[in-house]
Amino acid sequence: MDFGLSEEQQQLKASAREFLTAECPTSAVRKAMAAEDGTLPELYAQMAALGWPGLIVPEEFGGAGLGFLDMAVLLEEQGYAAMPGPFLFSSAIAADALIRGGSDDIKRKWLRPLAEGKAVGTVAIAESGDRLATASSGAISGAGILVPYANLADFIVVAAQGPGGRKSIAIVEAGSDAVRIRPLKNLDLTRRVAMVDFRDAAAVELDDGEALYRRMLDVGAVAIAADSLGGMERALDMAVDYSKVREQFGKPIGSFQALKHAAAEIVADLEPARSLLWFAAYALDALPAEASRAAAMAKARLCEVYSRGTDRAVLMHGGIGFTWEHDIHLWFKRARFNESYLGSPAFHRERVADLGGY
């Protein structure tokens, strides 16, 4: 039995690597980091022409109708490039929520524009417990913190507390006067977040809020894990390449045992985690009973590997790796964002234990 990627998925991975190498080099990433909105409109227009925003959108709404493993392959390559912008939050998490929980009217209103690259969505699901916004009588009130690219969004998928304490997932149009957006500064400038205040903002509730919230958490966990896998691969490649050309004592530093061990430890962490990601992405489509546990395992492991691995990659660069001018810090900071967004590794390990009945 073949547990690898299909030929089509391998082609998607190769074409995405080629495209992003040409169109999203680190100079473009830094351009987005310096921009007020934190994105690259010309890059997103090209991605729309390739059909990426509609990858998992059903064909009847203008998408490709592919599965989440295909999306994970694409997100891995975007992580390799440290691609900035709202794609992960819009075309993966928000799109999946609309597909799973949206009415026919909601799907017609948002999925086709999203698939065509004419609309951007985001999610306000990082809160929990008492920090959740409240939903009542078709309106949302409260605050969403760490809402990615709210400044660019046409709609926001919001997790809120409904009547009787039940979880509610609703769509709010971001252009409303009842939605106040305040950009926040964070460590990773390739990811922009904002505080969003909802003041009786008109909202349309999606179906089965409790189950949909769990699904969104699972999808977000797998998406972040895929980005982390690609990012760690890039950091490793950079560290190894640098070790081959940087010389000390008349020889490349890569010939020293300590550097060999550091690279080997990254690989030993990275390669087993790859199978966790692929299985978790596959389970989202094909094994719903196992999806939550697999997603939590993938998020916990990949984000931990990414943070620890980029630590080692920075050290392998020596002093230059600690400077703003060197590109390795782009992935180092991205790793910190991924580790904390939608739950730390410790949070997801506890989730694995809970799901396992411990």
C-alpha positions in Angstrom: 0.0 0.0 0.0 1.3 3.5 -0.9 1.1 6.0 1.9 2.8 8.8 0.0 1.4 11.7 -2.0 -0.4 11.0 -5.2 1.2 12.0 -8.5 -1.2 15.0 -8.8 -0.2 16.1 -5.2 3.5 15.8 -6.0 2.9 17.9 -9.1 1.0 20.5 -7.1 3.9 20.6 -4.6 6.5 21.0 -7.3 4.6 23.7 -9.2 4.0 25.6 -6.0 7.6 25.5 -5.1 8.6 26.7 -8.6 6.0 29.5 -8.5 6.8 30.8 -5.0 10.6 30.6 -5.6 10.1 33.0 -8.6 7.3 35.2 -7.3 7.8 35.2 -3.5 11.5 35.5 -2.7 12.6 37.0 0.6 12.8 40.4 -1.1 9.0 40.2 -1.7 8.4 39.0 1.8 10.2 42.0 3.2 8.2 44.3 0.9 5.0 42.9 2.4 6.4 43.3 5.9 7.1 47.0 5.2 3.6 47.5 3.7 0.8 48.9 5.8 -1.5 46.0 5.0 1.1 43.3 5.2 0.4 41.7 1.9 1.3 41.5 -1.8 -1.7 42.3 -4.1 0.1 41.4 -7.3 1.1 38.0 -5.8 -2.5 37.2 -4.8 -3.7 38.1 -8.3 -1.4 35.5 -9.7 -2.4 33.0 -7.2 -6.1 33.6 -8.1 -5.2 32.9 -11.7 -3.7 29.6 -10.7 -6.9 28.7 -8.8 -5.3 28.4 -5.4 -7.9 30.4 -3.4 -10.6 27.9 -4.6 -8.6 24.8 -4.0 -11.0 23.2 -1.6 -14.1 25.1 -2.7 -16.7 22.8 -4.4 -16.8 22.9 -8.2 -20.4 24.2 -8.2 -19.1 27.4 -6.6 -16.1 27.9 -8.9 -13.5 26.0 -7.0 -11.4 22.9 -7.7 -13.2 20.7 -5.2 -10.0 19.1 -3.8 -9.4 17.7 -0.3 -7.6 19.1 2.6 -4.5 17.0 2.0 -4.1 18.9 -1.2 -4.5 22.1 0.7 -1.9 21.0 3.3 0.6 20.3 0.4 0.1 23.8 -0.8 0.3 25.4 2.7 3.6 23.5 3.2 5.1 25.3 0.2 3.8 28.6 1.4 5.5 28.0 4.7 8.7 27.2 2.9 8.5 30.6 1.3 7.3 32.4 4.5 4.5 33.7 2.2 2.8 36.6 3.8 -0.9 37.4 3.6 -4.3 36.0 4.6 -4.4 32.8 2.4 -4.2 30.3 5.2 -6.9 32.0 7.2 -9.2 32.8 4.3 -8.9 30.0 1.8 -8.3 27.2 4.3 -10.0 27.8 7.6 -12.8 30.3 6.7 -13.5 28.5 3.4 -13.9 25.2 5.1 -16.2 26.7 7.7 -18.5 28.0 4.9 -18.4 24.7 3.1 -19.3 22.7 6.2 -21.7 25.1 8.0 -23.0 27.6 5.5 -26.5 27.7 4.0 -26.9 27.7 0.3 -27.4 31.4 0.3 -24.2 32.0 2.3 -22.2 29.7 0.0 -23.5 31.4 -3.1 -22.7 34.8 -1.6 -19.1 34.2 -0.5 -17.6 31.0 -1.9 -17.5 32.0 -5.5 -15.9 35.4 -4.9 -13.5 33.7 -2.5 -12.5 31.1 -5.1 -12.0 33.8 -7.7 -9.8 35.8 -5.4 -12.3 38.7 -5.3 -13.1 38.3 -1.6 -11.1 37.6 1.6 -12.3 36.0 4.7 -10.7 35.6 8.2 -11.6 34.0 11.5 -12.0 35.1 15.1 -11.6 31.8 16.8 -8.5 32.3 19.0 -10.6 33.1 22.1 -12.2 30.6 24.5 -14.3 30.6 27.6 -15.3 33.9 29.1 -13.4 35.8 26.4 -15.7 34.7 23.7 -18.0 37.3 22.1 -21.7 36.8 22.6 -24.3 36.0 20.0 -28.0 37.0 20.5 -30.9 37.7 18.1 -28.8 37.7 15.0 -26.1 40.0 16.4 -22.6 39.6 17.8 -21.1 41.7 20.6 -17.7 41.6 22.2 -14.1 41.4 21.1 -12.0 39.2 18.9 -8.3 39.2 19.6 -5.6 38.0 17.2 -7.9 38.2 14.2 -5.6 37.7 11.2 -5.8 40.3 8.4 -9.1 41.7 9.7 -8.0 44.9 7.9 -8.3 43.1 4.5 -11.3 40.9 5.2 -14.7 41.1 3.6 -16.2 38.7 6.1 -15.2 37.3 9.5 -16.2 33.9 10.8 -16.7 34.5 14.5 -16.8 32.0 17.4 -19.3 33.3 20.1 -21.2 32.2 23.1 -24.9 31.7 22.2 -28.0 31.4 24.4 -27.7 28.8 27.1 -24.0 28.7 26.8 -23.9 26.9 23.5 -21.2 27.6 21.0 -22.2 29.7 18.0 -20.3 30.2 14.8 -21.5 33.2 12.7 -20.5 35.3 9.7 -20.1 39.0 10.2 -19.4 41.4 7.3 -16.3 43.3 8.1 -17.3 46.6 6.4 -20.1 47.3 8.9 -20.0 50.3 11.1 -20.6 48.0 14.0 -17.2 46.3 13.4 -14.2 48.3 14.7 -10.7 47.0 13.7 -7.6 48.0 15.5 -4.3 46.6 14.1 -1.9 45.1 16.6 1.9 44.9 16.5 3.4 41.4 16.9 6.7 39.7 16.6 6.1 38.1 13.2 5.6 40.8 10.5 4.7 38.1 7.9 1.5 37.6 9.8 -0.8 40.6 10.7 -3.4 40.5 13.4 -5.9 42.9 14.8 -8.3 43.4 17.7 -11.9 43.5 16.4 -14.7 45.0 18.4 -18.2 43.8 17.5 -20.9 46.2 18.6 -24.2 44.5 17.9 -22.9 43.6 14.5 -25.4 41.8 12.3 -24.5 38.2 12.0 -25.7 35.1 10.1 -25.3 31.9 12.2 -23.8 28.8 10.6 -25.1 25.3 11.2 -24.2 23.2 14.3 -21.9 25.7 16.1 -20.4 23.2 18.6 -19.3 20.7 15.9 -18.3 23.5 13.5 -16.1 25.1 16.1 -14.3 21.8 16.7 -13.9 21.4 13.0 -12.4 24.9 12.6 -9.9 24.2 15.4 -8.9 21.0 13.7 -8.6 22.6 10.3 -6.6 25.5 11.7 -4.3 23.1 13.6 -3.5 21.1 10.5 -3.1 24.3 8.4 -0.6 25.8 10.9 1.2 22.4 11.1 1.6 22.3 7.3 3.0 25.9 7.3 5.4 24.8 10.1 6.6 21.8 8.2 7.5 23.8 5.1 9.1 26.6 7.2 11.3 24.1 9.1 12.4 22.6 5.8 13.4 26.0 4.5 15.3 26.9 7.7 17.2 23.6 7.6 18.1 24.2 3.9 19.4 27.6 4.7 21.5 26.4 7.7 23.0 23.6 5.7 23.8 25.8 2.7 25.4 28.3 5.0 27.5 25.6 6.7 28.9 24.6 3.3 30.3 28.0 2.5 31.2 29.6 5.8 34.7 28.8 6.8 36.6 28.8 10.1 40.1 27.6 10.7 40.5 27.0 7.0 37.6 24.6 6.5 33.8 24.8 6.1 32.0 24.9 9.4 29.7 22.1 8.1 32.7 19.8 8.6 32.6 20.3 12.3 30.9 17.6 14.3 28.7 20.0 16.4 27.2 21.4 13.2 26.6 18.0 11.8 24.8 16.9 15.0 22.6 20.1 15.0 21.5 19.4 11.4 20.9 15.7 12.1 18.8 16.5 15.1 16.6 18.8 13.0 16.1 16.0 10.4 15.4 13.4 13.1 12.6 15.7 14.5 11.3 16.7 11.1 10.8 13.6 9.1 8.7 11.5 11.5 6.5 14.6 11.9 5.7 14.7 8.2 3.6 11.6 8.4 1.7 13.1 11.3 0.7 16.0 9.1 -0.2 14.0 6.1 -2.4 11.6 8.1 -4.1 14.5 10.0 -4.9 16.3 6.7 -6.2 13.0 5.2 -8.3 12.3 8.3 -10.1 15.7 8.0 -11.7 14.4 4.8 -11.8 10.6 5.2 -11.7 9.7 8.9 -13.8 12.1 10.9 -13.7 10.0 14.0 -9.9 10.3 14.1 -9.6 13.9 12.8 -9.5 15.9 16.0 -6.9 13.7 17.7 -4.7 13.6 14.6 -5.0 17.4 14.1 -4.0 18.1 17.8 -1.0 15.7 17.5 0.2 17.3 14.3 -0.1 20.9 15.7 1.6 20.0 18.9 4.5 18.2 17.3 5.1 20.3 14.2 5.0 23.6 16.0 7.4 22.3 18.7 9.7 21.0 16.0 9.6 24.3 14.1 10.5 26.4 17.2 13.2 24.1 18.3 14.6 23.6 14.8 14.7 27.3 14.0 16.6 27.9 17.3 19.2 25.4 16.0 19.2 26.9 12.5 19.9 30.4 13.9 22.8 29.0 16.0 24.2 27.3 12.9 24.5 30.7 11.2 26.5 32.1 14.1 26.3 35.8 14.9 24.9 36.8 11.5 21.8 34.8 12.1 20.8 37.1 15.0 20.7 40.2 12.8 17.7 41.8 11.1 19.5 41.7 7.8 19.7 37.9 7.6 16.6 36.1 6.3 16.7 33.2 8.8 15.0 35.3 11.4 11.8 35.4 9.1 11.3 31.7 9.8 12.4 32.0 13.4 9.7 34.5 14.1 7.1 32.7 12.0 7.7 29.7 14.2 6.8 31.7 17.3 3.6 32.8 15.8 2.6 29.3 14.7 3.5 27.9 18.1 1.0 30.1 19.9 -1.8 30.6 17.4 -4.8 28.4 18.1 -3.2 26.8 21.1 0.3 25.9 22.3 1.8 22.4 22.0 0.9 21.9 25.7 -2.7 22.8 25.0 -2.9 20.3 22.1 -1.2 17.5 24.0 -3.8 17.9 26.7 -6.5 17.8 24.0 -5.0 14.6 22.7 -5.2 13.1 26.2 -8.8 14.3 26.6 -9.8 12.8 23.2 -8.2 9.6 24.2 -10.2 9.4 27.4 -7.4 10.0 29.8 
